[in-house]
Amino acid sequence: MFALPQKNFRAPTTCLGPTCTQDMDRSHGDDLEGECSRKLDQKLPGVGDPVMLSSDTSYLSSRGRMIKWFWDLAEEGYRTYHMDEYDEDKNPSGIINLGTSENKLCFDLLSRRLSQSDMQWVEPSLLQYPDWRGHLFLREEVAKFLTFYCKSPVPLRPENVVVLNGGASLFSALATVLCEVGEAFLIPTPYYGAITQHVCLYGNVRLAYVYLDSEVTGLDTRPFQLTVEKLETALREAYSEGVRVKGLILINPQNPLGDVYSTEELQEYLVFAKRHKLHVIVDEVYMLSVFEESVGYHSVLSLERLPDPQRTHVMWATSKDFGMSGLRFATLYTENKDVATAVASLCRYHGLSGLVQYQMAQLLRDRDWINQVYLPENHARLKAAHTYVSEELRALGIPFLSRGAGFFIWVDLRKYLPKGTFEEEMLLWRRFLDNKVLLSFGKAFECKEPGWFRFVFSDQAHRLRLGMQRVRQVLTGKSQVAEDPHPSQTQKPSDQCR
């Protein structure tokens, strides 16, 4: 049976898509993100929640019915988008997707690099079963790559690296090998909602929420700030409900807030986890997508000393930083050899083809291209796109949060909800979708305050222009399907967005 623990922790209304299934995750789980279209009275099962399985799925096991239930609840918006996807020539009145966290700004750079002759190589070993941790040549390059870009004080070791086909697989594997059925991870909210599926569908692991809010309580505080006090409170509440918490999930830079944790904050969170003997999964999938120079990003691997290295596990993938959500590559770095071995065993089901492993090794070792071509241009394009959407929001008088990292802006639309309810949030989301723009609503990230939306800006300039035009029409009460303006008739919001 797909037994649910018997206490009352609600799971998030996540969207499968990139925020929501986001990587079910095609990218890091970000493909279903924008699809957060589920009815508010339908929620994913949390600890103790009843599960209503449809009676017309007699061909499936109880586990199969649960898996199908997750899928059915989360897909409306994303399915609608794919049936009516915007295309400049073929479908100019189609849906603009500002909900899926994918970087669509650098296809020209990536296609040229991936098409070069050094990427095309076939030999017998690449067509045979590899070491399930990944070919040694790839793990060596991953270790060097992370040592350099995470600014590790000591060289990272290939034997501590495992490679898998995407962040969703990695979350699923870690949940399965670290937790018993019904145990939970602490996770600060709002958070990337697809993680709910990742830890639940295979491992039957739950999430215990550390609820954050937008209130600023002092000069040295910020909206939705995570503190050790809030972690302690959430842990006590979980224990009071009889829920055993096994670990803590941190996303840095954070999705959807764009928050970047300081070294002092990271150290505090890790010390908290050590005090309670909790594993810490640190998802750093946006670590190279910090485009504001003034933002000081620090990987957890840059710390001089980890408080509990045997319980600290770091994730990274190419889906975000390299705009390759469809390639399916993620990596785990952990000093715990038992965890690495257990996750590697699951790579029998979640491994990469030898040809992809070869390409990844070639890409990661090309430091000149990464440092001199890709990262500078990618950061410039992200910054330009971010600037454009930020200016549009300011012109509308809409508050938002963004710290110069990731692909999204956390937007405060609470003033458009007269009663301040999640039902109104869903109705507003649907008005955006009816007006042919797909966004992700706050409930999909288990935000406790109705009215917050995530706007993804990492797209080409003409789609951003049209998407924001449609957003403006909804918010000013002039909703209608906007025709794609002819390029010669519009000011390019920033050619730098390309």
PEPE-V151057 format. One line per field, one symbol per residue. ss: DSSP state (@ for helix, = for strand, . for the rest). phi: phi as a letter, one per 40 degrees, with the letter a starting at -180 (. if undefined). psi: psi as a letter, one per 20 degrees, with the letter a starting at -180 (. if undefined). A space follows every 10 residues. Layout:
ss: ???
phi: ???
psi: ???
This chain:
ss: ........=. ......=... .=..=..... .=@@@..... ......=... .......... .@@@@@@@@@ @@@@.@@@@@ @@@.=.=... =...===... ......@@@@ @@@@..@@@. ...@@@@... .....@@@@@ @@@@@@@@@. .......@@@ ====..@@@@ @@@@@@@@.. ...======. ....@@@@@@ .....===== =......... .......@@@ @@@@@@@@@@ ....====== =......... ..@@@@@@@@ @@@@@...== ===......= .........@ @@......@@ @======@@@ @........= ====..@@@@ @@@@@@@@@@ ...@@@@@@@ @@@@@.@@@@ @@@@@@@@@@ @@@@@@@@@@ @@@@@....= =...=..=== ==.@@@.... .@@@@@@@@@ @@@@..==.= =@@@@..... .=====.... @@@@@@@@@@ @@@@@..... ......@@@. ....@@@.
phi: .ccbdcbcbc ccccbcicbb cec.gcbchb ccdcccbccc cbbccbcgcc bccccbbccb cccccccccd cccbbdcccd dccaccadbc acbccccbbc cbcbcbcccc cccccccccb abadccbbcc dcchddcccc ccccccdccc fccbccbdcc bbbbchcccc dcccdcccbc dgcbbcacbc acccddcdcc cccfbbbbcb cbbccbbacb bbcfccbcdc cccccccccc cgcccbabbb badcbbcgcb cccccdcccc cdccdbfbcb cbcbcbccbc bccccccbcc ccccacdacc bbbbbaaccc cbfbcccgaa bbbacccccd cccccccdbb cbcdcccccc cccccccccc cbbccccccc cccccccccd ccccccgbca babgagbabc bcbcccbdbg bcccdcccdc cccccgbcbb ccccbfccbc hcbbbcbcbc dcccdccccc ddccccgbda ccccccdccb cccadccf
psi: qmppqkrmpp qqnqppbhhf je.knhdjkj hjgiknkqqh joqqpaoiqq oopqikliiq rhghhgghgg ghhjiggggg ghilppphgh mijrppokhp mqokikhggg hggiiqhiio pprghijrpr piiqqhhghg hgggghgghi lpiqpqphij ppqrmqhghg ggggghihqr pirqpqpqqq rohihgggig hgilqrpopn pqripoirhj rrqkpprhgh ggghgghghh jjpopiappp poqqojhjqp prhggggggh gggghjlpqp oookijhjko iphiooppqh iiqhpphmhi jpppqqrihg hjklhihmpq qpoqiohggg ggghhiihik rqqhghgggg ggghimhggg hhfggggghg gggggggghg hgghhikpqr ppjkqajqpo pokhijnhil rhghghhggh hgghjkpprp qhhhjkpioq ipqpppimrq ghhgggghgh gghghjkkpq opqoqphiiq pohohhh.
